[in-house]
Amino acid sequence: MDGSENLPVWDLNSVFPDFGSEKYLAAKSRAAGLSAEALEFYRTSQNPFPGEDVAVWLKKALALNDELGSLMETLSAYTYARFSTATRDPGAMAELNAVEALMLPAKRVDVLYKNALAARRNAIEELIAADTFFEPYAFLLKEELFFQSRQMSPEMEDLAEDLGRSGADAWSRLQEAISSNASTVWDEARGQRKTLIELRNLAFDPDRRVREKAYNLELSIWKASEIPLAAALNGVKGTTQSLNVRRGWKDALEKSTAQARISAATLEALVSAMESSLPFWRKYLKIKAKTLGQKALAFFDLFAPVGKKDFSLSSFSWDEARSFIVGKFSSFDPDMGAFADKAFASRWIDAKPREGKVGGAYCTDFPLSKEARVLCNYDGSFSSVSTIAHELGHAWHHECIKDKPYGLRHYPMTLAETASIFAETIVAEAALAEAEPAARLSLVEMHLQDGCQVIVDILSRFYFEKEVFSRREESELSPEHYCAAMLDAQDKTYGEGLDPEKRHPYMWAVKGHYYIPSLSYYNFPYAFGQLFGLGLYERYREEGPGFAKTYRTLLSETGTVSAVDLSKKAGFDIESPEFWLSSLRVFARQVETFETLADEAY
C-alpha cells in the first residue's frame, strides 16, 4: 500500500469553502431567517381558520420544510465533517455548537408543524386520497401524524432540545473526543506511540503476538477512561428514558422500531432468525480457531487472516482500490460505476488516518450541493476496500434520490444499510470469483468474518442495550456493571465460539452508536440490511443486468413507504422468519465451504 501520506483527505469546497466563506455565512443567515419565517407561519396557523384552503396551506408547509431541512442538514453535515476529521480543532467545535444552536428554532418548527398537521387531520387525509399532488407524500404525512402523538408540548420539546446541547449531546461528543485522541506507547525503545484507532486496526495483523499486544493495550486505554465513559453512557441513556416516558413511548425499543419503519413482527422475526443461526456461527469460529492453531478463539483473533495466501490483508494501493471498486460496480450498473469513479476523482473520500480524526467510517450527504462524502481510515487491507464499497453504497443511494423533494429523501436505517450491504456484496462476490484457489479460503473466511459481526456481534449489542435500559431505570451503572453486561451478552451470542477469558468487556466504550441520544438500538438495522441486501443480491443473480434498473427504483422509493411495503415490492415478506432464514442459509453454506477449504489447507 502507498504510505498514509499519499492517501486523500476529502475536498469540501463544493459544499462550503470554509467557515469564514461568504457562501457558508449566507447559508447560516438564510437558515436563521427561514427558521423565523417558518416559526411565524406555524405559530399563526396552529388551527385552521374558517374557509381555509388546506391544500394551499399544506403546499406552503411542505415547501418551507424542504428548504429549511436542506439548509439545516447541509450545515450540520458540513460542521460535523470538519469536526470528525479534527476533533482537537476549537474552531470546528465552536461551529458545530453554533449550528446546533441555529437548529433549535428548526426543532421548534418541526414540533409546531406536526401539531398544525394534527389540527387538520381529516382534511389532510381527504387530500391524500383525492389530490394526486399529495399522493407521493401519503406515507410521510401519516408518519408525521403518528409521531405527533409521541410529542411533548412545544415548550417542553423546546426545552429538551436546548438542554440536549449541554447534556446528552455533550456526553456523546465526550466519547468521540476520548476515543479519537487516546494513544499509548507501543515501542518504548523507539518512543513510538499508537492511537486507539491504530491499535484496533492491528486486529487484522497476521502476527498473533501483535494482535494480542494491541488488544491488551487497547483494554488498558479503555480501563483508564472507564469512569468518564460510563458517566457519558449513563447520561445518554438516562436522558433517553426520561424523554421517552414524557413522550408516551412504551420503551426505547418501541421508538426504535418506529424510526426503522418496521413492525414489531418484523423485528421479532429478524431476531428469532439471528438466534437460530448461532450454532453454525459458533461452528465457524471453532473452525477458524483450528486454522490458527488455537484451542479456542480469542476476541483479538476474530479478524485474524487465515489462508496460506492472505487476500484479506493483501496490500491494495489506493489506486488499486479505486480500480477494483469502480470496475465491480460498473459490472453491475455502469451508472453506479461512473458515480464511484467520480467520488474518487473528486476527492469525496477522506481516507488518511491521523490523530484527531474519529475512527470507523461513515457516509454523509449535503442536500444543497446534492453530493455525498465518505470518511474511512484506509489501511490497504481488502477489509478496508470493502468498507469503502460499503460507504459508497450509501453514497449511491443518496445519488438515486437527490432530486426528490427533501421530505421524500429520508429513509430509515434498515433500508439505508441495504444499499451499503448490496454494494459490499458486489465487491466481495467478484473478488471471490476472481481469486486464485490459494486465496479462496481467505476470501470465504473474510465474508464469514463480516457476517459474524453483523449477525452475532450485533445480536450481542442488542442484548446488551436491552439490559442497560432495563437496569438504567433503577440507577446509574458503574463501569463494572457495563463490562459485566457486555461479557454476558457476548456469552449468549458467541458462546463456546470464543475463549471466555479473552472476550472484550469494553465494547460498550468502543461503539459510539450507544452514545447517540436520538437513536437507540442503532445496530439491528445493520443485520436487517445485511440479510435484505443478500436477498436482493440473489434476485440480481437470477435476473441478471436488468435488475440494476429495478434496484435503482427500489432505492428511489425508500423515503416514500415503510420497510415492510418496500420489501413486498421486492417480493419478500419480512414479517416471516422464513425470509430471514433463507438469507442466513447463504452463510450456512459458506461455513460448510470454509470447513472443506480449511481441511484441505491444514
N, C-alpha and C positions, 0 to 999 in steps of 0.2 A: 504494500500500500504506500501511496505517497505520504510524506510526513504531514503531520497535522497542520503545519504552517501553510500547506498548499490546499487545504480544504476551504470551501467557500463559507462566508458569512452572508446572510441574506441582505438584499437590497430593498429597502422600504421606501425609496424615494418616490415611486409612483403613487404610493399611498399618501405620505407626507414627507417632505424633505427632512424636517427636524422639528423639535418642539417650538422653536422660535420662528418657524416659517410663516409667511402670510397665509398660506393655504391651511395650515393647522389651526392658527389663531382664528381664521374666518370660520372654520368648521365648528370650533368651540363656541364662537359668538352666535352662529346660526342655531346651534343646538340649544343654547340658553334662550334665545328669542323664540324658537319654535316650542320649547317646553312651556314658556309663559303663555304663548298663544293657545296651545292645547289645553293647559290648565284652565284658562278662562272659558274656552269653548265648553269643556266638560262641566265646569262648575255651574255655568248658566244653563246647562241642558241636562241636569240630573234627572229631570222628569219631562216627558213630552208635553207641549202646550196644546191646547185645543186646535184642531185642524192642521197639526204639524205633518209635513210630508216626511215620513220616516225614511223613505228611500234616499231623499236628498241628504238628510242628516247622516245616514249610515255611510254614504259615499264620501262625504267630507271627513267623517271619523276615520275611515279606512285610509284615505289619502294622507291625513295628518299622521296617523300611526306609522304608515310606511316610511314617510320621510324622516320622522323623528327616530324610528327604530334603526334605519340605515345609518343615520348620523351617529347615534349613540354606540351602536355595535362597532362601527369603524373606529371611533375614538377609543373605545375600551380595548379593542383588539390591538390597536397600534401601541397604546401605552403599555399593555401587558407584554407585547412582543419586545419592546425596548427594555422593560424591566427584567424579563425572564432570561435575557442574554447578558444582563449586567445588574445583578441584584445588589451590588455594592454601590451603584451609582445613585447618589442622593437626588440628582435631577430626575431620574426615571421614577424613583419612588414618589417624589413630590408631584409629578404629573399624573401618576397612577392615582394618587389620593385626590388630586384636583378633579380628575374625570369622574371618580367615584362620587365626589360632592356634586358635580354637574349632573350626574344621573339621578340624584334624589328627586328633583321635580318630575323627571320622566317616570319614576316609580309611582309617584302620586298620580300622574296621568293615567297609568295603567289601572290603578285601583278605581279611579273615578270613571274611566271608560267602561270597565266591567259593570259597575253599578248602573251606569246610564243604559247599557245594553239590557240589563235585567229589568229595568223600568219599562222597556219597550219589547219585552219578550214575545208577546203574542204577535205583535206587528212584524217583528223580525222573522219569526217562524213562518208567517204567511209570505213574506218577501222571498225567503229561501225557496219556498215551494213554487212561487209564481213568476219570479223575475230571473231571467237567465243570467243577468249580470252578476247576481249574488250566488248563483249555483256553485261556482268553484269555492266559495267561502263557507259553504254549508257546514262542513265538519269543523272548521276553525271557529265559527260563531257559536256552534253548540258547545264546543270545548270551553270557550271563554265563559259562557253562561254557567257551565259546571264549576269551573274554578272560581267564579264569583261567589258560589255558595260555600267556598272554603277560604273566605277572605274576612279579615277583621274590618273594623270601621276604618275610613280613610285616615283618621287621626292616629289610630293605633298602627296601621301599616306604615304611615309616615315615620312614626317614632321608631318602629322596628328597623326600618332601613337606615335611619340616621344612626341609631346605636350600633348597627351591624358594622359600620365602618371602623369603629374603635373597639368592637367586640369580636364577634365570630370571624369577620373578615381579617382582622388583625392577627388572630390566632392562626388562621390559615397561612398568612404570609410569614409568620414566625417559623412554621415548619419548613416552608420553602427556603427561607434565609439560612436556617441551620443546615439543611441537607445540601444546599448548593455551595456553602462556604466551608464546610468542615473538611479537614485534612489531617494527616498524621505522618509521622516519619516512617518511610519504607526501608531505607537503607542508611543506617547511621553513619557508616564509614564514608559514604559519598554525600551525606546530607540531603539525600533525595526524599522528597515528600510526595504523597499521592492524595488526591482528593477522594472524597467518598464516592463520587461518580466513577473515578478511575478504579477504585477498589472493587466496585460492583461489576465493572466491565471485565475484571480478571476472573470472574466466574466462568468465562469461556476459555480460559487458558488451558492448554493441554497438559501442563505440569500440575499434578495434584498438590504438590507442596506449595506452589504459588497460589493455587485456589484456596487452600486451607489457611495459608498465612493471610491472604486478603480477607477471607471470611472472619477470622479471629480479630483482625484489626478493625474491620467494619463493626463488629459487635461491640468492641471497646469504645468506638466513637458514639454509637447509639447509647451505650451504658452511661457515658459521660453527659449525654444530653437528655436522658430519660425524664428527668423531672420537668423541665420546661415543655417537652413534647407531650407528656401526659397531661399537663395543665392545659396545653393547647387543645388536645383532643377532648378533654372534659368540657372546655369552653364551647367548642363547636357542637358537640352532641347535646350538651345541656341546653344551649340556645335553641337548637333544632326541636328538641322535645317540648320546650315551653311554648314555642310558636305554633307547633303542630296542634297542641291542645287548644290554644286560643282560636285557631283557625278551623277547628272542627274535624281534623283528621283523626281517624282511629289510631294510627301509628305512622311511623316513618315509612314503613313498607307499603302501606296503602297509598301514600302520596307518591312514592317512587314508581309504583305500578301505573298510576295515572299519568305521571310525567313520561313514562316509557310508551304510553298509548297502547298498552296491552291489557288484557283482562286478568283477573285473579286466576282463572282457569288456565290461562297461558303460562303464567309463572309457575303454577303448581305442576303442570305437565313438563315444563323445562327442567325444574329442579329434580323432579322424580326421575326423569331420564338420566340426568347427570349422576344422580346417586346410584342408579342401576349400572352405570358404566364403570364404577370404581374398581371392581375386580380385575378387569382387563388392563386398567391403567397401572394397578399395583403389579401385575404380571410384567408389564413393560419396564417398570422401574427395577424389578428384580433382574430382568434380563440385562438391563443396562449396567447394573452393579457387577454382574458376572463379566461383562465385556471389559470393565475397568479393573477387574481383578480384586473386587471388594466383596465382602460377605453381605454388606448392606450399603445402600446409597446414603451418603451424607447430603445435607442441603446444598453444600458447595459443589456437589457433583451433578446437580440437576442439569446444568448447562455445559457439562464437560463434553468435549468432542469424542466421538467414537469412530472406529474405522481406520484401516491402515492408510487410506488416503482421506484426509480430513477435509471434506468440502465445506463444512460449516465454518471452519476457521481459515479457509483459503484467503489469500491476500488479494482483495479486489481494490485496485486503484479507483479513484473517484471517477475517472473517465470510463473504466470498465463497468463500474456500477451503473453509470448513466446508459451506456450502450446496451447492457443486459436488460434493464428495466424498460427502456424505450422500445427495444426490439420485441420483448414479450407482450407488452401492452398492445403494440401495433398488430401482432399476430391475432389478437382477439378483436380489436377495433382500431383501425388506422387513426381515427379521430382521437381516441384515448392515447395512442402512442404519440401523436403530434402534440397533444397537450402536455404530456410528461416531458417531451423534449423542450418545449417552451419553458417549462418550470425550471429545468436545469439551466438552459441558456440565459434566462432572465434573472438568475440568482434568487429564486424564490425559496431556496433551501439553505438553512443555517446548519451546517454540518460540523463545524470545528468545535471540539471540546475545549473548554477553558474555565478558569476559576471565575466564579460569579455567575456562571450560566447554569440554569436548572438542569437536572438530569432528565432522562427519559426522552420522550418525543411527543409532539403534538402537531396538529394542523389547525390553522385559524384562517378565517376569511374576512375580507373587508368589503362590505356591501357597496360602498360608494365607488370604489375603483373596480369592483367586480373581479377581484383577484384573491388568491389564497397564498399562504406561506406555510412552510413546513420547518419545524425545529427537530433536530436529532443530534446525537453525539456519535458521529461515524468512527468506527474502528477498523474497517476493512474486512470484517467477517461477513459471511453470507447472511448471518442473522441480521447484521446491520443493513445489508442490501434489502432484505425482506422488510425491515422496519420502514425504509424509505418507500417501498412499494405500498405498504400499508397506509402510510400517511398520504401518499399521492392518490390513493383510492378515495380518501376523504376529499382531497382537492378536486378530483374529477367529479365527485358528487356535487360539490359546490358549482362547478362549471356547468353541469347539466341543469341547474335550477337558477342560475344567476340572473336571468332575465325575467323571472316571475316577480309579481308584487312581493314586497318584503314579507308580508304576513303569511304568504304561501311557500316561503322558503325554509320555514322552520320544521325540523323533523326530530323525532326522539332518538336517543342514543341507540336504542335497539336497531333502528334502521340505518343509523349512521355507521355503526360497526359492520353492517352487512356489506357496504361498499368497500370498506377497507380490507375486510377479510377476503372478499372476492378478488380484489387486486393482488393481495398477498398470495392467494392460491394460484392465480395465473402464473406468477413468477416461480413458485415452488414446484408446480407440476411441470413446467417447462424445464426447470433445472434437473428434475428427476429423470425426465425423458431423455435429456442430452448427456447425462452423466455416464462416465465410464463404469464398468462393473465394479471396480475397486472403490468407487465413490458412492455407489448406491446405498450401502449401509449407512454411511454418514448422513445422506440426504433424507432417507426414510426416518432415521432417528431424529433429525432436526425437526421434521414435520411433527413427529410424535411429541417431541420436546415442547414445541409451541402449543400443540393441542392439550398437553398435560397442564400447562399453565392456564389455558383458557377454560378448561373444564374442571380439573382437580383443584388448582390453586384458587381459582375464582370461587369455587364452592366453599373452600375454606374461609375465604374473605366474607362470603355471605353468612356462614355460620358465626364467624367472629363478630360481625356487625350486629347480628340479631342478639347475641349475648351481651354486647356492650350496651345496646339500647335498653335491654331488659334490666341490667344492673344499674345503669345510669339514672333510672327513675328513682332509685333509693339513695344513691350517694355518688360522690366523685370516686373515680377509680385510681388506684395508685399504679405506678409503673409495673409493680409486681403483678397486679391484677390483670393489666393489659397483656403482659407476657404470658401469664398462665392461660388466659382466654385464647391467645393466639396458638399456643402449643396444643391446647385441647382441640381447636379447630383443625390444626394440621394432623393430629392423631386420627380424627374422624374421617379425614379425606385421604391423606397419603397412607395412613395405616402402616402396615408392615412393609410398605414400599420404601420407607425411609428409616434410617437409624434414629431411634427415639432420643438418643443422646446428642444428635447432631442435626437438629432442626433449626429453625430461625425464629426465636422468640420476639424479635423486634420488627417483624414485618408490618406491624401497626405503625411504626415510626417511618418506615421506608416509603409506604404508599401515600402520596399526597392526596389521593382520592378520598380518604377517610376524613380529610380536613376541609372538604368543600361544604359550606353551610347550606347551600341551596339544593344540594343533590345527594341524598343518602343512597346507600346500596348502589353505588356508582358502577360496580363491576359486572353484575349479572347481564347487562346488555351486551357485554363482550361475548359471553357464551351464546346468547341469542344470535348475535351477528355471525359468530363462527359457524354455527350449525345451519342457520338460514343461508349464509353465503355458500356453504358446501352444497346445500340443496339446489341453489341457483346454478352453481358450477356443474352439477350433474345434469341439469337441464341444458346447459351450454354444450356439454359433451354429446348429448342426444341430438340437439337441433343444429349444431354447427354454427358457422359465421352469422347466420340470420338472427341468432339470439342477441347479438350486440344491440340491435335496434330495440328489441323487447326490453333489454336491460336498461338502456337509457330512458325508456318510457317509465319503467318502474322507479328509477331514481328520481325522475322529474315529478312523480306523484307522491313522494314520501312526505310532503308537507300538507297534503290535502285529505288524507284518510288515516284511519287507525292502522296499527301494525297488523291487526287481525284481518282487516279488509284488504290491505295491500297483499298480504300473503295469499289470500283467496284468489286474487288476480294472477298470482304466480302458480296457482294450482295446489296450494298447500293448506292444510288445516293445522294451525299452530296451537290449537287448544286440545289437540290429541297427542298423548305421549308417543304414539307410533311415528309421527313425523320426526320428532327429535331423535328417537331411537334409530330410525332409518339413516339419519345423518351420522350418528355415532358409530354405526356399523362400518363406515368408511375407516374410522380409526381402529376398530377391532380387527379389520382385515390387515391393516398396516402393522399391527402388533404381531400378527402371525408371520407376515413377511419379514419383519425385523428379527424375529426369533430364528427363522430359517437362515437369513443372511448372517446373523451373529454366529450360528452354529458352524456355518461354512468358513467364517473368518477366524474363529477362535477354537 
